[in-house]
Amino acid sequence: MERHTVLGIGGLFVRAKDPAALTAWYEKHLGINPVPTGYDDTPWVQEAGPTIFAPMPEDAEGMIPKDKSWMLNLRVADLDAMVAQLNADGVAVDVDPAAYPNGRFATLADPEGNPIQLWEPAAP
């Protein structure tokens, strides 16, 4: 019997103190369209590419702050340009100075303190 697998992530649902403000922040700073209000509206469509799904031990050191249970990693085409754009908008971004075999990274937080990692994949 053929095994079926999922095609990708269809949504990310996050509890927020101010959902409207958080939605507006993600749209303004990261270009993520808000949830459509009707079936004819266009949702955010992401480019095809690698997605890492990595459940981690609760006490894992490093990537996810201890007081959070998740971190959003978003692929970008040009990390330096994205960081410059965010900085120009007053968003603090911490760029990892190292270049890894799989690419470059930077971290920031949304207005509610949720961690976000930006990832510019290494050129093939």
Secondary structure as UniProt FT lines:
FT   HELIX           19..30
FT   TURN            39..40
FT   TURN            58..59
FT   TURN            66..67
FT   STRAND          72..75
FT   HELIX           79..88
FT   TURN            89..90
FT   STRAND          94..95
FT   TURN            101..102
FT   STRAND          103..109
FT   TURN            111..112
FT   STRAND          115..121
//
